[in-house]
């Protein structure tokens, strides 16, 4: 799937999140320009496509960070860096780039389903924009619901002072997105805690050995850091972390 198709798919999700109503004809007005998209014809003017593309480009980072696996992945990778004791290695650009590609790998089944069920029929003129938006958001919504805890959903419904939903279909995206983010933060911190434990054990052993030898003036980090790096490399740590991290989305 090309980058342009991914952006178009995200654009459909934006339309759904904005609450496009069935049977309505969305009107987009700009100084000197007014574009009206009729739901019956399925034809969208070039000006509307340009406007949709600009909207996608401006809101794509927010969608990436709030509706995908990016949150959990980038937090775990950052906590791994701190557990090793290296605050700037790997650099932020490397961590974020790796998190982006792992997110794309994790979300590829969802993106493929959006492309096949909504984007391609929409581009072929077989689906109206509002219908394509509803069909396109369904796979992403299913992914978010699968990764969200019931406690977090109940919290957002309670804070919104809304009626208790009879099913998951009754929960709006405004309530689902923050609940999903809370669940992702909790899962990321749980994984990060497990990652910290072996490195913490190395620090404790090195500190105890230095105190037993009377070398209290030697910084423990100067000895534990190369030991942790050696242990991480010998056990193929990056492979284990990525395998376990992506396995949590199954």
Secondary structure, DSSP 4 states (H G I P E B T S, - for coil): --HHHHHHHHHHHHHHHTTPPTT---EEEETTEEEE--TTT----HHHHHHHHHHHHHHHHHHHHHHSTHHHHHHHHHHHHHHHT-SSSS-HHHHHHHHHHHHHHHHHHHHHHHIIIIIHHHHTTSS-HHHHHHHHHHHHHHHHHHHS-HHHHHHHHHHTTPPPPSSGGGS-HHHHHHHHHHHHHHHHHHHHHHHHHHHHHHHHHHHHHHHHTT-TTS-HHHHHHHHHHHHHHHTTHHHHHHHHHHHTT-
